[in-house]
Each structure stands twice: as C-alpha cells, then as structure tokens.
Amino acid sequence: MRAFFEAIQSLFVDFLFKPLDLLRHLELSNWWLANIVSWTLIVVCCYYIVYWCQELKKHQLNNEENQDTTAHSFLK
C-alpha cells in the first residue's frame, strides 16, 4: 500500500508540478512572465464578466427578465 501512495507522490512531484516549479524559478528573473497564468485568468474573467453583463442588458431590453419580487416562491 505504501508503494501506491509513493507512486501518487512521484506522479505529482516529479511530473505534474514541474511547470509550476519552472514558474517559481522564473520569478527570480522576470516577475511578469512568472505570473502569466494569473494574468491570463484575469483577462479571461474580465472578458466573461463583460459578456455576462451584455447578455443581462439584452434580456432586460427585450423585457424577458422578471423583476417582480414575487418571482420566486420563497420571496412572498
């Protein structure tokens, strides 16, 4: 059973976390490149927030949105 857990440890430490180790070492030389994953996620989230707001606005202009306070049974 111990070999099974050591195999899982080896999989994560020796293979799956290698890109993160490279980013950690890269941080000492270039902070911007080391945080490229974070910046990418921020840009993607900003894009989808704008998309979501546009969709909400489109539904509001088409009067498809029910803004009545009794729209949900638990709000009566």
Beta strands, then each sheet from edge to edge (+ up, - down):
end
